[in-house]
């Protein structure tokens, strides 16, 4: 009988562990890491010419944490900036999409 109490708790802790791990999917080119990066939410706000070097996506329950992780990832792959392009609710959480770019 005492194990019936622990089973839901173990399932909850396991689920939180899986969803708290960052599994950002990145598809694109890689350059020397960038020390700083610009953040945009609309392509029209980027005033200099640029090229998209990659795209990222993540399914999450914690939007702010993933935003920070995507910014770190964009720095790691050598982007000059990141444009957050989409935020979609899913039955499993929120899907965040972004594009990484370099200035020309």
C-alpha positions as CSV (number, residue, x, y, z in Angstrom):
1,X,0.0,0.0,0.0
2,X,2.8,2.5,0.8
3,X,4.2,2.2,-2.7
4,X,0.9,3.6,-4.2
5,X,1.8,7.0,-2.8
6,X,5.3,7.1,-4.2
7,X,4.5,6.0,-7.8
8,X,2.7,9.3,-8.8
9,X,5.5,11.2,-7.1
10,X,8.2,9.3,-9.0
11,X,6.4,9.8,-12.3
12,X,6.0,13.6,-11.6
13,X,9.7,13.9,-10.7
14,X,10.8,12.0,-13.8
15,X,8.6,14.1,-16.0
16,X,9.9,17.3,-14.6
17,X,13.5,16.1,-15.1
18,X,12.8,15.3,-18.8
19,X,11.1,18.6,-19.5
20,X,13.7,20.7,-17.6
21,X,16.6,19.4,-19.7
22,X,17.3,21.7,-22.7
23,X,17.0,19.8,-26.0
24,X,17.3,22.7,-28.4
25,X,17.3,21.5,-31.9
26,X,19.7,23.5,-34.2
27,X,20.1,23.1,-37.9
28,X,22.6,25.3,-39.6
29,X,26.1,26.6,-40.0
30,X,28.6,27.1,-37.2
31,X,31.2,29.9,-36.9
32,X,33.5,31.2,-34.2
33,X,31.5,31.8,-31.0
34,X,30.2,35.3,-30.5
35,X,30.8,37.4,-27.3
36,X,27.4,39.2,-27.6
37,X,24.2,38.8,-29.6
38,X,21.3,41.0,-30.5
39,X,17.7,39.8,-29.9
40,X,14.7,40.5,-32.2
41,X,11.1,39.5,-32.4
42,X,10.4,40.9,-35.8
43,X,12.6,40.7,-39.0
44,X,11.6,44.3,-39.9
45,X,13.5,45.6,-36.8
46,X,16.9,44.3,-38.1
47,X,18.4,47.3,-39.8
48,X,21.6,45.9,-41.2
49,X,21.9,43.4,-44.0
50,X,22.1,39.8,-42.7
51,X,21.9,36.2,-43.6
52,X,20.2,33.4,-41.7
53,X,22.8,30.8,-40.7
54,X,20.5,28.4,-38.8
55,X,17.2,27.6,-37.2
56,X,16.3,26.4,-33.7
57,X,13.3,24.9,-32.1
58,X,12.4,23.6,-28.6
59,X,9.3,22.1,-27.0
60,X,9.1,23.3,-23.4
61,X,7.1,24.2,-20.4
62,X,9.4,27.1,-19.3
63,X,9.5,29.8,-22.0
64,X,11.9,32.2,-20.3
65,X,14.5,29.4,-19.6
66,X,14.4,28.2,-23.2
67,X,14.7,31.8,-24.5
68,X,17.9,32.2,-22.5
69,X,19.2,28.8,-23.7
70,X,18.5,29.7,-27.3
71,X,20.4,33.0,-26.9
72,X,23.4,31.0,-25.5
73,X,23.1,28.5,-28.4
74,X,23.1,31.4,-30.9
75,X,26.3,32.7,-29.3
76,X,27.9,29.3,-29.4
77,X,27.2,28.8,-33.1
78,X,28.6,32.2,-33.9
79,X,25.5,34.2,-34.6
80,X,25.4,38.0,-34.4
81,X,21.7,37.9,-33.6
82,X,18.6,35.7,-33.0
83,X,15.1,36.4,-34.2
84,X,12.4,34.6,-32.2
85,X,9.9,33.8,-35.0
86,X,7.1,31.6,-33.5
87,X,5.6,30.5,-30.2
88,X,2.9,27.8,-30.5
89,X,1.0,26.0,-27.8
90,X,1.1,22.2,-28.1
91,X,-0.6,19.6,-26.0
92,X,2.8,18.8,-24.5
93,X,3.9,22.4,-23.8
94,X,5.0,25.4,-25.9
95,X,7.1,25.2,-29.1
96,X,9.5,28.0,-29.6
97,X,11.2,28.7,-32.9
98,X,14.0,31.1,-33.7
99,X,16.4,32.0,-36.5
100,X,20.1,32.7,-36.0
101,X,21.7,35.3,-38.3
102,X,25.1,36.9,-39.1
103,X,25.5,40.4,-40.4
104,X,26.9,40.7,-43.9
